[in-house]
Amino acid sequence: MTQTKDIKVNIKINNKDYSVSSSLTILEAAKLAHIKIPTLCKHEDLPPTANCGICVVKVKNNRKLIRACCTLVEKGMDITTHDGELYEVRKNVLELILSTHPFLCLTCLRNGNCELQKLAEEFGIREVPYNNIVKGGKTDTSTKAVVFDAQKCIGCGRCVEVCQEIQQVHALEFLDRGFNARIAPAGDIQLADSPCIKCGQCSAHCPVGAIVEFSQATQVWLTLRDETLHPVVQIAPAVRVALGEGFGLEPGALLTGQIYAFFRRIGFKAIFDTNFGADLTIMEEGSELIERLVHGKGTLPLITSCCPAWVDFLEKYYPDLIEHFSTAKSPHEMVGALSKTYYAEKMGIDPGKIFMLSVMPCTAKKFEIARTADMHSSGYQDVDVSITTRELVRMIKTSGVNLLDLEDEKADSVLGSYTGAGTIFGATGGVMEAAIRTAYFLVTGKELENLDVEDVRGLKGVKRATVDMNGKKIRVAVAHGIGNVREVCEELRECKASGKPMPYDFIEVMACEGGCIAGGGQPYQVTNKIRTMRSKGLYNDDGKCELRCSHHNKEVQQLYKEFLDKPLSDKSHHLLHTKYIPRPIYYK
Amino acid sequence: MIKQHVFVWDPTPSNSSAVYNYLVKKVNERDLGESIEVYRSTYIGLTSGTPIIRILPKNIIYTKFEQEDLGEIFESIVSDEVVDRFICEYDAKLAPVSERDKQSKQFKIVLRNVGYLDPESIEEYISRGGYKALEKAIFEMDPDRVIKEIKDSGLRGRGGGGFSTGLKWELTRKEPGAEKFVICNADEGDPGAYMDRAVLEGDPHTIVEGMAIGAYAVGCKEGFIYVRAEYPLAIERLEKAISDAKKYGLLGDNILGSEFSFNLELRWGAGAFVCGEETALMASIEGKRGNPKPRPPFPSQSGLWKKPSFINNVETWANIPPIVEKGSGWFSSIGVGRSKGTKVFAVTGKVKDPGLIEVPMGTTFREIVYDLCGGILDNKKFKAVQTGGPSGGVIPEKFIDMSVDYETLMSIGSMMGSGGLIVMDQSDCMVDVNKFYLQFSVDESCGKCAPCRIGGKQLLDLISKITDGKGDKKDIQKIKNISNAMQKASLCALGQTTPNPVLSAMHYFEEEYMEHISDKKCRTGKCSNLVQYMIIPEKCIGCTACALKCPVKCISGEKKKPHIIDQKFCIKCGECFNACKFNAIVRG
């Protein structure tokens, strides 16, 4: 490209003058001017695929209409975004798209929250004059995490873009040609047999109901009818700062107390917090790091394993790096295992009667809860059902409870309290920051003075830093978004192959860009701006916490004293750790 | 004795040609390899249903011989004699090299060597003045001068679009960056078009030389020829041409001892029509799915591997050496208006002598159809000619004296296209022809963008509905709406031009369209669902000719008594209609 970034150019949009950066597309420039150019394929978070053809605009002296989504503004451009001709073309295209869509709106998971439905409403489409030709066969529910219904797919290509370019997993692909061109798992097999890592980014970016989370809200409601059960719930860090978006609040609005209250209202007997599990993870994983770092037991760098999509990816794509993996389970699995052992024992409840629900920003957690036999360490499935933030939004709406009217409530002991270190687990760099706070103490015996580790915060794809712990230099890296993670994995692979020393001691990985706050189960329309706002919500929560280091968590301390003895004890190993095995990328 | 060069053209695939195999065997048996060389040729300047032999240097052409005559022909070659009774009479399509023959109306620039030299011999190419233009460019002209020459010549892209070749080169040259690519589009795919194949198989060095000149002018070190895999002989000969040119120092480092270095590689296309679209072609070379990309950025800014790149098709490249050698003034003196030089057409359909012709721009359809191709088959009446293949339009009889050039064709709703020219007579149904082209475009759409993927299919369904006799007047508006969406909102030229044949046929043959819709009638009988064959009892003498011909045996009756057609089983093939000598069968 010849254009230099960020030069201001003068353009005209609908006969009004604007001065905008030359790095903007026509679509973005129009948005700044508060003009909405309709589109179905362009997602603010992704590069344009230019597939839908609805965003066409007129540019003076151009014979053809121009796609606003992928055309940069140029000096002197005279743009028309809305007129009779454009209305007609867009409506014609929209009618064509609708002609291949099944009219199942009333029973669709995206009913009321669908970009195609909304556009059809805005264009006042009252009939589709063409044959309704719907392609695609049976809905693919094989992963039990993300559900793919090819019938509803409009071929916008967002999911392929995010799966191939951002995540670089290549589970989804365009197959066939012409009218039969369609999106499907690579090789035209079931998703569960494909390279899919269940991150769910496809479902978070899909404009319609073609790829959605494996919805279990109904199952939860029905389970609550069984009065012999003892339902308990835990909420992941990232859920509390994104849930509000489903109720018209700004991203980052903190709703911890309201969510606790909601679950009490609908009958949950104990409200736990995954943040407690996060604190516990730091104790286990931090101790593991010290073992490897100070006592030379095990391989460095140590890599975090809280993210199930990342675990799946590593087992499939980088099984040679398994020895670097922390054996610690993810926080929600720890809470799950302890709820059916420690909590059950303490309360004198039959663990078989405990129903453990986890609310996660993530679709891969649905897959994780049955990943291996280790997820039954309590003797029962440690977490019974995992739902996403989006499902929680729907549950709250179903319940008739007005979330925003609820008073803040507190979580229940003995798995409910958390420190600031636990809450920032939801943002990229958060696990690393929490680990540094505690590792510093474990290595030096002293508390870290400045607890804000700015070097590992923010949305840069790979963040690298060196932390001085009493003269000992710890080299860390933080990667999020599998595409960026690959870069680090390749670095490690190369060092291994060439015998060069490893560049890091500790690596944090989250599969989704921005971390769990932008997980595959979070509310739609995520952008970097929203990622930043949600992260800020978590860092604010951290800042307000009285205790900000995991090793200060009183309930964690009590847990070790009463039940686990110490980090990495035999009991810890049994309940809180797991193993990894190499897996094929394709099962078929 | 002078060495005899024997070229064999055979309608059967050249590697299984009995004529070629016989002659080669004979030459080997008699050990005459020194004095006789036999070549496979795909183009001699003639097209015929039977094999053709051309003997150079005397330019003797034999047709109308049988397999058993080959012995005699061979002996005549050995003894350097002529067998008069096999000699082909003068044919308009055999024009002297590079000179306008007033009688033939042909003018050969692109096809100047095709059929006149051994395509596998670089020596022969050089001996006919080959690579002189490259030498001239490198040693007597600087790159800007070469570009100016091409610009001044008025040469426009022969692949369909008609963009100025010199301007394209200049734009690419002006882009910053050391790495640029030159590409030859040899992915010819229009139904009935084989102009490029003739050049690739008959004169591959012209392409190599043309591309080397282009690379020198624009500043490329690397180039690619994207050739379809269905052209195995073209691939074989291009490979040989490239390796021979390297041996002679005409490709590779320091060409002809100069500072200029250039390497050329082949890439095979797998048969997708859309890969002839330049951005899809580049994606395919990169190893990706052959989907078009939005423009801008144009390939000249960001093309192959995001480097500045330019593409010309085979015919365009073949024009380059003569222009450089003879100058822009010579070239621009040929042709008409803004359309300079010549155009090669592959004339097929209902003409007596179908084949390849090269004529100056501005020649009329009448000259092409009647003077060069012998007029309409069976002396039927001319109805229309389709130019531009599936992207073009039909040209009705009233325009038969119109000049064939870019502007004129555009002005009447068609386009030059790559040079496929299909002639239709009164027995061709325009709606049926539209269905054929639409089916082609629908199959060959990449399926990426919605207007083309869905629009093409819906359009085809509507046209099929009309040919099935289920058409409705409202369908006309629907066709117009879909066409509007496709033309204005499709991403690439394939989708933008798919409705062209339909729109032009609806315009020029409105009456015929309306007949199908309102009267449920097809005047040609091509639309079988609109046809009914009936026997008029008064005229039927019971000769049984029709009953014998009927492939489904649905005609019954006693000998010498009127027969009857069972409409339930009739497949409307028209065999009975053609068989009846008494006009007793009517089509209605």
Interface residues (C-beta under 8 A of the other chain):
Chain A: M1 T2 L40 P48 T49 A50 N51 C52 G53 I54 V56 K64 L65 R67 C69 C70 T71 L72 E88 V89 R90 N92 V93 E95 L96 I97 S99 T100 P129 Y130 N131 I133 I154 G155 G157 F174 D176 R177 G178 F179 N180 A181 R182
Chain B: E175 P176 A272 V274 R289 N291 K293 P294 P296 P297 Q301 S302 V442 D443 E444 S445 C446 G447 K448 C449 A450 P451 R453 I454 G455 G456 K457 Q458 D461 K474 K478 N481 I482 N484 A485 K488 A489 S490 L491 Q496
